[in-house]
Amino acid sequence: MTVITELKEQIKTALPDLDMVIGWERGFDPLHATPLFMRKAQDVERLELGPLAVHNTATYLTGFKGKKVGLVVKGCDSRAVIQLLQEGLIDRENVVIFGFPCQGVVDMVKVQKHLGNTGLVREVQIQDSSLKVKVNGEERDLALKDVLADKCARCRYPNAMLYDHFAGQPIEPHASEDKYQDVEELESLSLEERFQHWEREMHRCIRCYACRNACPMCVCRDHCVAQSRQPQWLTQEDSVREKWMFQVIHAMHLAGRCVECGECQRACPMDIPIMALKRKLNREARELFNYEAGVDPNETAPLLSFKVEEENINERGW
């Protein structure tokens, strides 16, 4: 039995006791998937898995408080569920989790670099190690390793880490450790070079807030500091200063909370590499507090707790 067949059977069995189950289905073209909200057995037949199922389904959970919701999750999606549980933002008894092993998801920016105009894609076939597409009447064969998201190459949690039902067999991690090489490369630049780098990137930002809206841990939404008028922290000026301020606040609000699902960067229409900011703070959280977000449901996030003496912070030795 294939993973998706097993998963569909599990969902159909559980669906009568749920308000809905959230997964993925084919999107507006063969190259994109979109979230699927399954409310009846017929909807389950539209469920799709694979490298195109990129959206983090946990993003929708806080919007369905009081509902009994099922969730189909990859490893990084399940980490978001764990983090939401740690922070008391969702109730475990109201969430039924359907997990499966993930082989990685594609990065559409990389696909576009190979294909050019992805709007011309008319057919997609996914095989074990390749993505076969028909674009503008021509058949192209893309190796999956060349178009997978960077997060997948360093992923140590490809299997759902918290679940009520699991389809398929767990797989080995794609990497043994995360050396934060991307963060190291940025930090190797001088302070002036780093400032120039982010100044260029923020100049392209259009302040659409797609990064915020796609983030499973951004739960303020209607009370976001970016749009609050009382108090007013930011203006709506189209200036690098205001854009940069928003991104810094966004990153700081995710310090010790980001599960590195990459949704912020994937959703950005300007392809700004904003994951680097979150990864920098994640590395600091790991080194200071020996903590990774969304790994242990019974652990307390470091910024939600207080210790008089932190093991790795010498407050009295200056």
C-alpha positions as YAML, in Angstrom:
chain: A
units: angstrom
residues:
- id: 1
  name: MET
  ca: [0.00, 0.00, 0.00]
- id: 2
  name: THR
  ca: [1.39, 3.41, -0.95]
- id: 3
  name: VAL
  ca: [1.78, 6.19, 1.60]
- id: 4
  name: ILE
  ca: [-0.98, 8.31, 0.07]
- id: 5
  name: THR
  ca: [-3.41, 5.37, -0.11]
- id: 6
  name: GLU
  ca: [-2.79, 4.55, 3.54]
- id: 7
  name: LEU
  ca: [-3.14, 8.20, 4.46]
- id: 8
  name: LYS
  ca: [-6.44, 8.57, 2.63]
- id: 9
  name: GLU
  ca: [-7.86, 5.55, 4.45]
- id: 10
  name: GLN
  ca: [-6.78, 6.96, 7.81]
- id: 11
  name: ILE
  ca: [-8.36, 10.32, 7.03]
- id: 12
  name: LYS
  ca: [-11.65, 8.83, 5.80]
- id: 13
  name: THR
  ca: [-11.91, 6.77, 8.98]
- id: 14
  name: ALA
  ca: [-11.32, 9.76, 11.25]
- id: 15
  name: LEU
  ca: [-13.20, 12.41, 9.22]
- id: 16
  name: PRO
  ca: [-16.73, 11.79, 10.63]
- id: 17
  name: ASP
  ca: [-15.49, 12.95, 14.06]
- id: 18
  name: LEU
  ca: [-13.71, 16.02, 12.71]
- id: 19
  name: ASP
  ca: [-14.81, 19.38, 11.34]
- id: 20
  name: MET
  ca: [-12.17, 19.14, 8.62]
- id: 21
  name: VAL
  ca: [-8.75, 17.78, 7.72]
- id: 22
  name: ILE
  ca: [-6.16, 20.07, 6.12]
- id: 23
  name: GLY
  ca: [-3.79, 18.73, 3.47]
- id: 24
  name: TRP
  ca: [-2.82, 19.60, -0.11]
- id: 25
  name: GLU
  ca: [-4.30, 19.30, -3.59]
- id: 26
  name: ARG
  ca: [-3.32, 20.36, -7.10]
- id: 27
  name: GLY
  ca: [-3.19, 24.12, -7.43]
- id: 28
  name: PHE
  ca: [-3.78, 26.52, -10.30]
- id: 29
  name: ASP
  ca: [-1.34, 24.63, -12.55]
- id: 30
  name: PRO
  ca: [0.43, 21.23, -12.51]
- id: 31
  name: LEU
  ca: [3.54, 22.73, -10.88]
- id: 32
  name: HIS
  ca: [1.81, 24.09, -7.78]
- id: 33
  name: ALA
  ca: [-0.13, 22.56, -4.91]
- id: 34
  name: THR
  ca: [-2.54, 24.45, -2.70]
- id: 35
  name: PRO
  ca: [-4.02, 23.76, 0.75]
- id: 36
  name: LEU
  ca: [-6.97, 21.35, 0.73]
- id: 37
  name: PHE
  ca: [-9.70, 21.53, 3.37]
- id: 38
  name: MET
  ca: [-11.36, 18.11, 3.49]
- id: 39
  name: ARG
  ca: [-14.85, 18.07, 5.00]
- id: 40
  name: LYS
  ca: [-16.34, 15.00, 3.32]
- id: 41
  name: ALA
  ca: [-15.03, 11.70, 1.96]
- id: 42
  name: GLN
  ca: [-15.11, 12.93, -1.65]
- id: 43
  name: ASP
  ca: [-12.67, 15.71, -0.77]
- id: 44
  name: VAL
  ca: [-10.11, 13.17, 0.44]
- id: 45
  name: GLU
  ca: [-9.69, 11.82, -3.10]
- id: 46
  name: ARG
  ca: [-8.18, 15.18, -4.12]
- id: 47
  name: LEU
  ca: [-5.37, 14.84, -1.58]
- id: 48
  name: GLU
  ca: [-1.85, 14.99, -3.02]
- id: 49
  name: LEU
  ca: [1.55, 14.46, -1.43]
- id: 50
  name: GLY
  ca: [5.08, 14.83, -2.75]
- id: 51
  name: PRO
  ca: [7.65, 17.55, -3.39]
- id: 52
  name: LEU
  ca: [5.02, 20.08, -4.51]
- id: 53
  name: ALA
  ca: [3.17, 19.94, -1.16]
- id: 54
  name: VAL
  ca: [5.16, 22.83, 0.26]
- id: 55
  name: HIS
  ca: [2.68, 24.76, 2.45]
- id: 56
  name: ASN
  ca: [2.94, 24.37, 6.21]
- id: 57
  name: THR
  ca: [-0.56, 23.18, 7.15]
- id: 58
  name: ALA
  ca: [-0.02, 24.20, 10.80]
- id: 59
  name: THR
  ca: [-0.33, 27.84, 9.74]
- id: 60
  name: TYR
  ca: [-4.12, 27.49, 9.71]
- id: 61
  name: LEU
  ca: [-4.54, 25.91, 13.14]
- id: 62
  name: THR
  ca: [-4.89, 29.03, 15.27]
- id: 63
  name: GLY
  ca: [-7.65, 30.25, 12.96]
- id: 64
  name: PHE
  ca: [-9.87, 27.27, 13.86]
- id: 65
  name: LYS
  ca: [-10.06, 27.54, 17.64]
- id: 66
  name: GLY
  ca: [-12.99, 25.61, 18.99]
- id: 67
  name: LYS
  ca: [-13.01, 23.32, 15.95]
- id: 68
  name: LYS
  ca: [-11.86, 19.70, 15.84]
- id: 69
  name: VAL
  ca: [-9.28, 19.79, 13.07]
- id: 70
  name: GLY
  ca: [-7.18, 17.10, 11.41]
- id: 71
  name: LEU
  ca: [-3.82, 18.02, 9.96]
- id: 72
  name: VAL
  ca: [-1.58, 16.25, 7.43]
- id: 73
  name: VAL
  ca: [2.02, 17.07, 8.34]
- id: 74
  name: LYS
  ca: [5.58, 16.71, 7.16]
- id: 75
  name: GLY
  ca: [8.42, 16.85, 9.66]
- id: 76
  name: CYS
  ca: [8.73, 20.65, 9.68]
- id: 77
  name: ASP
  ca: [4.95, 21.07, 9.81]
- id: 78
  name: SER
  ca: [4.80, 18.83, 12.89]
- id: 79
  name: ARG
  ca: [7.49, 20.93, 14.57]
- id: 80
  name: ALA
  ca: [5.22, 23.96, 14.17]
- id: 81
  name: VAL
  ca: [2.37, 22.02, 15.82]
- id: 82
  name: ILE
  ca: [4.67, 21.12, 18.73]
- id: 83
  name: GLN
  ca: [5.74, 24.73, 19.17]
- id: 84
  name: LEU
  ca: [2.13, 25.94, 19.11]
- id: 85
  name: LEU
  ca: [1.32, 23.36, 21.78]
- id: 86
  name: GLN
  ca: [4.29, 24.44, 23.91]
- id: 87
  name: GLU
  ca: [3.01, 28.01, 23.85]
- id: 88
  name: GLY
  ca: [-0.57, 27.04, 24.66]
- id: 89
  name: LEU
  ca: [-1.85, 28.45, 21.37]
- id: 90
  name: ILE
  ca: [-3.79, 25.30, 20.42]
- id: 91
  name: ASP
  ca: [-5.49, 22.49, 22.35]
- id: 92
  name: ARG
  ca: [-4.08, 19.01, 21.76]
- id: 93
  name: GLU
  ca: [-7.49, 17.36, 22.17]
- id: 94
  name: ASN
  ca: [-8.81, 19.40, 19.25]
- id: 95
  name: VAL
  ca: [-6.08, 18.39, 16.81]
- id: 96
  name: VAL
  ca: [-5.72, 15.02, 15.10]
- id: 97
  name: ILE
  ca: [-2.37, 14.69, 13.36]
- id: 98
  name: PHE
  ca: [-1.74, 12.56, 10.26]
- id: 99
  name: GLY
  ca: [2.00, 12.20, 9.75]
- id: 100
  name: PHE
  ca: [4.15, 10.82, 6.95]
- id: 101
  name: PRO
  ca: [7.83, 10.78, 5.91]
- id: 102
  name: CYS
  ca: [8.95, 13.66, 3.68]
- id: 103
  name: GLN
  ca: [11.59, 13.33, 0.96]
- id: 104
  name: GLY
  ca: [11.82, 17.09, 0.52]
- id: 105
  name: VAL
  ca: [9.91, 19.86, -1.26]
- id: 106
  name: VAL
  ca: [10.82, 21.90, -4.32]
- id: 107
  name: ASP
  ca: [11.95, 25.51, -4.34]
- id: 108
  name: MET
  ca: [10.07, 27.29, -7.12]
- id: 109
  name: VAL
  ca: [12.83, 29.88, -7.43]
- id: 110
  name: LYS
  ca: [15.24, 27.09, -8.38]
- id: 111
  name: VAL
  ca: [12.69, 25.54, -10.75]
- id: 112
  name: GLN
  ca: [12.22, 28.90, -12.45]
- id: 113
  name: LYS
  ca: [15.97, 29.24, -12.95]
- id: 114
  name: HIS
  ca: [15.96, 25.94, -14.83]
- id: 115
  name: LEU
  ca: [12.76, 26.43, -16.81]
- id: 116
  name: GLY
  ca: [12.40, 30.16, -17.26]
- id: 117
  name: ASN
  ca: [8.68, 31.00, -17.43]
- id: 118
  name: THR
  ca: [7.00, 28.38, -15.23]
- id: 119
  name: GLY
  ca: [3.62, 29.68, -16.37]
- id: 120
  name: LEU
  ca: [4.14, 27.70, -19.57]
- id: 121
  name: VAL
  ca: [4.28, 24.33, -17.75]
- id: 122
  name: ARG
  ca: [1.43, 22.12, -18.88]
- id: 123
  name: GLU
  ca: [2.30, 18.72, -17.42]
- id: 124
  name: VAL
  ca: [4.30, 17.42, -14.45]
- id: 125
  name: GLN
  ca: [5.31, 13.88, -13.54]
- id: 126
  name: ILE
  ca: [7.09, 13.20, -10.26]
- id: 127
  name: GLN
  ca: [9.42, 10.22, -10.07]
- id: 128
  name: ASP
  ca: [11.75, 9.03, -7.32]
- id: 129
  name: SER
  ca: [14.62, 11.35, -8.17]
- id: 130
  name: SER
  ca: [13.32, 13.64, -10.89]
- id: 131
  name: LEU
  ca: [10.67, 16.14, -11.88]
- id: 132
  name: LYS
  ca: [9.57, 15.62, -15.49]
- id: 133
  name: VAL
  ca: [7.80, 18.64, -16.92]
- id: 134
  name: LYS
  ca: [6.37, 19.62, -20.26]
- id: 135
  name: VAL
  ca: [6.96, 23.32, -20.83]
- id: 136
  name: ASN
  ca: [6.15, 25.17, -24.03]
- id: 137
  name: GLY
  ca: [5.77, 21.84, -25.83]
- id: 138
  name: GLU
  ca: [9.21, 20.63, -24.75]
- id: 139
  name: GLU
  ca: [9.84, 17.85, -22.22]
- id: 140
  name: ARG
  ca: [12.38, 18.67, -19.50]
- id: 141
  name: ASP
  ca: [13.80, 16.41, -16.82]
- id: 142
  name: LEU
  ca: [14.90, 18.14, -13.61]
- id: 143
  name: ALA
  ca: [16.84, 16.24, -10.96]
- id: 144
  name: LEU
  ca: [15.03, 16.70, -7.67]
- id: 145
  name: LYS
  ca: [18.31, 17.27, -5.83]
- id: 146
  name: ASP
  ca: [18.86, 20.36, -7.99]
- id: 147
  name: VAL
  ca: [15.51, 21.96, -7.19]
- id: 148
  name: LEU
  ca: [14.85, 20.95, -3.58]
- id: 149
  name: ALA
  ca: [14.63, 23.75, -1.03]
- id: 150
  name: ASP
  ca: [17.83, 24.42, 0.88]
- id: 151
  name: LYS
  ca: [16.06, 23.57, 4.14]
- id: 152
  name: CYS
  ca: [15.55, 20.00, 2.90]
- id: 153
  name: ALA
  ca: [19.28, 19.36, 2.35]
- id: 154
  name: ARG
  ca: [19.97, 20.10, 6.03]
- id: 155
  name: CYS
  ca: [16.75, 18.57, 7.41]
- id: 156
  name: ARG
  ca: [17.21, 16.29, 10.41]
- id: 157
  name: TYR
  ca: [13.51, 15.77, 11.03]
- id: 158
  name: PRO
  ca: [11.92, 14.45, 7.79]
- id: 159
  name: ASN
  ca: [9.34, 12.33, 9.64]
- id: 160
  name: ALA
  ca: [6.38, 13.80, 11.48]
- id: 161
  name: MET
  ca: [7.55, 14.17, 15.09]
- id: 162
  name: LEU
  ca: [4.11, 14.20, 16.67]
- id: 163
  name: TYR
  ca: [1.17, 12.27, 15.24]
- id: 164
  name: ASP
  ca: [-1.95, 10.25, 15.97]
- id: 165
  name: HIS
  ca: [-1.71, 8.35, 12.68]
- id: 166
  name: PHE
  ca: [1.39, 7.70, 10.58]
- id: 167
  name: ALA
  ca: [1.40, 6.50, 6.97]
- id: 168
  name: GLY
  ca: [4.39, 4.70, 5.47]
- id: 169
  name: GLN
  ca: [7.71, 3.92, 7.10]
- id: 170
  name: PRO
  ca: [9.97, 6.48, 8.80]
- id: 171
  name: ILE
  ca: [13.03, 7.46, 6.77]
- id: 172
  name: GLU
  ca: [16.55, 8.46, 7.75]
- id: 173
  name: PRO
  ca: [17.36, 12.15, 8.28]
- id: 174
  name: HIS
  ca: [18.68, 13.97, 5.20]
- id: 175
  name: ALA
  ca: [21.55, 15.44, 7.25]
- id: 176
  name: SER
  ca: [23.31, 14.50, 10.48]
- id: 177
  name: GLU
  ca: [23.76, 18.08, 11.67]
- id: 178
  name: ASP
  ca: [23.12, 21.68, 10.72]
- id: 179
  name: LYS
  ca: [26.32, 23.70, 10.55]
- id: 180
  name: TYR
  ca: [24.52, 26.96, 9.72]
- id: 181
  name: GLN
  ca: [26.83, 27.49, 6.77]
- id: 182
  name: ASP
  ca: [24.58, 30.19, 5.30]
- id: 183
  name: VAL
  ca: [24.76, 32.16, 8.55]
- id: 184
  name: GLU
  ca: [28.54, 31.72, 8.66]
- id: 185
  name: GLU
  ca: [28.87, 33.09, 5.14]
- id: 186
  name: LEU
  ca: [26.92, 36.21, 6.03]
- id: 187
  name: GLU
  ca: [28.87, 36.72, 9.23]
- id: 188
  name: SER
  ca: [32.14, 36.42, 7.33]
- id: 189
  name: LEU
  ca: [31.30, 39.73, 5.65]
- id: 190
  name: SER
  ca: [32.33, 42.98, 7.25]
- id: 191
  name: LEU
  ca: [29.72, 44.99, 9.13]
- id: 192
  name: GLU
  ca: [29.52, 47.47, 6.26]
- id: 193
  name: GLU
  ca: [29.12, 44.67, 3.68]
- id: 194
  name: ARG
  ca: [26.35, 43.07, 5.70]
- id: 195
  name: PHE
  ca: [24.56, 46.39, 6.00]
- id: 196
  name: GLN
  ca: [24.82, 46.92, 2.25]
- id: 197
  name: HIS
  ca: [23.52, 43.39, 1.63]
- id: 198
  name: TRP
  ca: [20.39, 43.90, 3.71]
- id: 199
  name: GLU
  ca: [19.91, 47.42, 2.39]
- id: 200
  name: ARG
  ca: [19.75, 45.99, -1.16]
- id: 201
  name: GLU
  ca: [17.34, 43.25, -0.10]
- id: 202
  name: MET
  ca: [15.05, 45.53, 1.90]
- id: 203
  name: HIS
  ca: [14.91, 47.99, -0.97]
- id: 204
  name: ARG
  ca: [13.07, 45.28, -2.95]
- id: 205
  name: CYS
  ca: [10.57, 44.54, -0.17]
- id: 206
  name: ILE
  ca: [7.01, 45.64, -1.02]
- id: 207
  name: ARG
  ca: [5.65, 45.19, 2.52]
- id: 208
  name: CYS
  ca: [2.95, 42.78, 1.44]
- id: 209
  name: TYR
  ca: [3.35, 40.86, 4.72]
- id: 210
  name: ALA
  ca: [3.22, 37.52, 2.91]
- id: 211
  name: CYS
  ca: [6.13, 36.39, 5.10]
- id: 212
  name: ARG
  ca: [4.12, 37.13, 8.22]
- id: 213
  name: ASN
  ca: [0.88, 35.62, 6.91]
- id: 214
  name: ALA
  ca: [2.56, 32.37, 5.87]
- id: 215
  name: CYS
  ca: [4.36, 31.91, 9.20]
- id: 216
  name: PRO
  ca: [2.71, 29.35, 11.52]
- id: 217
  name: MET
  ca: [4.14, 31.11, 14.58]
- id: 218
  name: CYS
  ca: [2.90, 34.61, 13.64]
- id: 219
  name: VAL
  ca: [-0.39, 34.52, 15.50]
- id: 220
  name: CYS
  ca: [-1.03, 38.21, 16.26]
- id: 221
  name: ARG
  ca: [-2.38, 38.95, 12.77]
- id: 222
  name: ASP
  ca: [-5.09, 41.54, 13.61]
- id: 223
  name: HIS
  ca: [-2.85, 43.12, 16.24]
- id: 224
  name: CYS
  ca: [0.46, 43.00, 14.36]
- id: 225
  name: VAL
  ca: [2.99, 45.65, 15.30]
- id: 226
  name: ALA
  ca: [3.41, 46.39, 11.58]
- id: 227
  name: GLN
  ca: [-0.13, 47.73, 11.27]
- id: 228
  name: SER
  ca: [-0.97, 48.86, 14.79]
- id: 229
  name: ARG
  ca: [-1.92, 52.53, 15.04]
- id: 230
  name: GLN
  ca: [-2.25, 52.76, 18.78]
- id: 231
  name: PRO
  ca: [0.53, 52.50, 19.69]
- id: 232
  name: GLN
  ca: [2.13, 53.20, 16.31]
- id: 233
  name: TRP
  ca: [5.47, 51.43, 16.04]
- id: 234
  name: LEU
  ca: [5.90, 51.65, 12.28]
- id: 235
  name: THR
  ca: [4.68, 53.95, 9.54]
- id: 236
  name: GLN
  ca: [3.57, 52.81, 6.09]
- id: 237
  name: GLU
  ca: [6.37, 54.73, 4.42]
- id: 238
  name: ASP
  ca: [8.00, 52.96, 1.50]
- id: 239
  name: SER
  ca: [11.45, 53.35, 2.96]
- id: 240
  name: VAL
  ca: [14.24, 50.86, 3.57]
- id: 241
  name: ARG
  ca: [14.32, 51.93, 7.22]
- id: 242
  name: GLU
  ca: [10.67, 50.98, 7.84]
- id: 243
  name: LYS
  ca: [10.91, 47.74, 5.86]
- id: 244
  name: TRP
  ca: [14.06, 46.73, 7.69]
- id: 245
  name: MET
  ca: [12.49, 47.61, 11.03]
- id: 246
  name: PHE
  ca: [9.54, 45.33, 10.30]
- id: 247
  name: GLN
  ca: [11.77, 42.41, 9.31]
- id: 248
  name: VAL
  ca: [13.94, 42.80, 12.40]
- id: 249
  name: ILE
  ca: [10.85, 42.88, 14.64]
- id: 250
  name: HIS
  ca: [9.46, 39.84, 12.83]
- id: 251
  name: ALA
  ca: [12.72, 37.94, 13.36]
- id: 252
  name: MET
  ca: [12.95, 38.93, 17.03]
- id: 253
  name: HIS
  ca: [9.36, 37.82, 17.65]
- id: 254
  name: LEU
  ca: [10.40, 34.40, 16.32]
- id: 255
  name: ALA
  ca: [13.57, 34.12, 18.39]
- id: 256
  name: GLY
  ca: [13.65, 30.62, 19.86]
- id: 257
  name: ARG
  ca: [10.31, 29.85, 18.16]
- id: 258
  name: CYS
  ca: [11.08, 29.48, 14.44]
- id: 259
  name: VAL
  ca: [10.90, 25.86, 13.21]
- id: 260
  name: GLU
  ca: [12.61, 26.76, 9.93]
- id: 261
  name: CYS
  ca: [9.78, 25.54, 7.73]
- id: 262
  name: GLY
  ca: [10.83, 28.27, 5.28]
- id: 263
  name: GLU
  ca: [7.31, 29.49, 4.60]
- id: 264
  name: CYS
  ca: [8.29, 33.14, 5.08]
- id: 265
  name: GLN
  ca: [10.92, 32.99, 2.35]
- id: 266
  name: ARG
  ca: [8.83, 30.78, 0.06]
- id: 267
  name: ALA
  ca: [5.88, 33.17, 0.24]
- id: 268
  name: CYS
  ca: [7.97, 36.27, -0.48]
- id: 269
  name: PRO
  ca: [7.12, 37.50, -4.01]
- id: 270
  name: MET
  ca: [10.47, 39.31, -4.19]
- id: 271
  name: ASP
  ca: [12.57, 36.25, -3.25]
- id: 272
  name: ILE
  ca: [14.24, 38.03, -0.33]
- id: 273
  name: PRO
  ca: [16.37, 35.55, 1.70]
- id: 274
  name: ILE
  ca: [14.79, 36.44, 5.03]
- id: 275
  name: MET
  ca: [15.24, 32.94, 6.48]
- id: 276
  name: ALA
  ca: [18.83, 33.94, 7.22]
- id: 277
  name: LEU
  ca: [17.60, 36.29, 9.95]
- id: 278
  name: LYS
  ca: [15.58, 33.57, 11.67]
- id: 279
  name: ARG
  ca: [18.39, 31.04, 11.32]
- id: 280
  name: LYS
  ca: [20.86, 33.43, 12.91]
- id: 281
  name: LEU
  ca: [18.62, 33.72, 15.97]
- id: 282
  name: ASN
  ca: [17.99, 29.96, 15.98]
- id: 283
  name: ARG
  ca: [21.72, 29.33, 16.12]
- id: 284
  name: GLU
  ca: [22.02, 31.70, 19.07]
- id: 285
  name: ALA
  ca: [19.15, 29.92, 20.84]
- id: 286
  name: ARG
  ca: [20.82, 26.56, 20.27]
- id: 287
  name: GLU
  ca: [24.21, 27.74, 21.54]
- id: 288
  name: LEU
  ca: [22.89, 29.70, 24.52]
- id: 289
  name: PHE
  ca: [20.03, 27.49, 25.65]
- id: 290
  name: ASN
  ca: [20.70, 24.14, 23.93]
- id: 291
  name: TYR
  ca: [17.22, 24.43, 22.44]
- id: 292
  name: GLU
  ca: [15.60, 23.78, 19.07]
- id: 293
  name: ALA
  ca: [12.04, 24.91, 18.45]
- id: 294
  name: GLY
  ca: [9.36, 22.29, 17.91]
- id: 295
  name: VAL
  ca: [11.38, 19.20, 18.76]
- id: 296
  name: ASP
  ca: [10.16, 18.15, 22.21]
- id: 297
  name: PRO
  ca: [6.46, 18.66, 23.13]
- id: 298
  name: ASN
  ca: [7.32, 18.53, 26.84]
- id: 299
  name: GLU
  ca: [10.05, 21.15, 26.69]
- id: 300
  name: THR
  ca: [9.53, 24.84, 27.50]
- id: 301
  name: ALA
  ca: [10.85, 27.41, 25.05]
- id: 302
  name: PRO
  ca: [13.71, 29.40, 26.63]
- id: 303
  name: LEU
  ca: [12.01, 32.77, 26.20]
- id: 304
  name: LEU
  ca: [8.89, 31.44, 27.94]
- id: 305
  name: SER
  ca: [10.81, 30.52, 31.07]
- id: 306
  name: PHE
  ca: [13.12, 32.16, 33.59]
- id: 307
  name: LYS
  ca: [16.25, 30.96, 35.32]
- id: 308
  name: VAL
  ca: [18.21, 32.96, 37.85]
- id: 309
  name: GLU
  ca: [21.41, 31.51, 36.39]
- id: 310
  name: GLU
  ca: [21.66, 30.50, 32.73]
- id: 311
  name: GLU
  ca: [24.36, 27.89, 32.10]
- id: 312
  name: ASN
  ca: [25.80, 29.57, 29.00]
- id: 313
  name: ILE
  ca: [25.29, 33.22, 29.96]
- id: 314
  name: ASN
  ca: [27.85, 34.65, 32.35]
- id: 315
  name: GLU
  ca: [25.96, 37.64, 33.73]
- id: 316
  name: ARG
  ca: [28.42, 38.36, 36.52]
- id: 317
  name: GLY
  ca: [31.72, 37.79, 34.82]
- id: 318
  name: TRP
  ca: [32.03, 40.98, 32.80]
...
